[in-house]
C-alpha cells in the first residue's frame, strides 16, 4: 500500500474530470437522473443552467439545451424528448409559442412554458397551442417538478385514450349493420362508417358529439328519452321504430336495437340501426327541430 502524497500534512487526492464534475454536482448522493428526458429551450444562459440543475435534481435527464425555436425543432426531431420546457422569448425569428405549436403538431410531444411573460395577449396565444403547463419565472423546484409530472401524466392519459378510441373504432367497423355508440344522454361517442353514411356524414368522426335527437322529429324526443332510460335500467331494448331524417334531409324509417355496455367507469349504449323501407316515410315528412 502506497502512502498518498501530501503537502504540509494535507493529502493530495487526484480526481478524473468526470469525478470532479460529479463532486461539483452533488456527488453520489445526488438523485440519479434516470427519469423522463427533458429538452430545455431557453435563451438566457444563466436561467438555462438553473433549469438544467433543477431538472437533474428531480431525477430528469436532459435531452439538450437550446436557445432558439429553430434549434428546438431540430433537437426534438433528433432526440425525441419526453417533454419540452419552453421559454416564449427566444433567439432567432421563431418564438417559443410558434415552436411549441410545431412540436405538438409534428411530434406529439408535450410542451410546458417557463416564462416571465404573463400579459393577456401572450397567454391567449399560448393557450391556442394547448400547452401541458405554464410556469412563471423565477421557477421553483417544487413547482417545476409538479408541473412536469402532471404534464407527463396528462400526455400519457391522452395517448391511452386515443389508442382505446382506435380499438373501439376497429370493433365498430366489424359490424355488418350501422352501429352507433351513445352516452346515456343520447350524444354520439362514435359510430362505424355504415352509420355515418346513413346519417349523412362523410367520415365517422364527424358524428362524434352530435345528439341522436337531432335526427328524429321533436314529437319523438320523449319516446327516445324513455327508451334510453329503459335500456340503462334493463340492459337491452329491441325493435323500436323511429322516423328519422339525415343531415342531407333524406327521410328514413329505422328500426333500432339497444344494448347497455360498460367502458371503464362509464356506461354506454350500443345502438344497432336497420332501415325500414316504408313508402309512407316521404309523405309523412315530420317537422324536426334542429335547436
Secondary structure by P-SEA (a helix, b strand, c coil): cccccccccbbbbbbcaaaaaaaaaccccccccccbbbbbbcccaaaaaaaaaaaaaabbbbccccccaaaaaaaaaacccccccccccccccccaaaaaaaaaacccbbbbbbcccccaaaaaaaaaacccccccccccaaaaaaaaaaaaaaaaaaaaaaaaaaaaaaaaaacccbbbbbccccccccccaaaaaaaccccccccccccccccccccaaaaaaaaaaaaaacccccbbbbbbcccccccbbbbbbbbbbbcccbbbbbbbbbbbbcccccccbbbbbcc
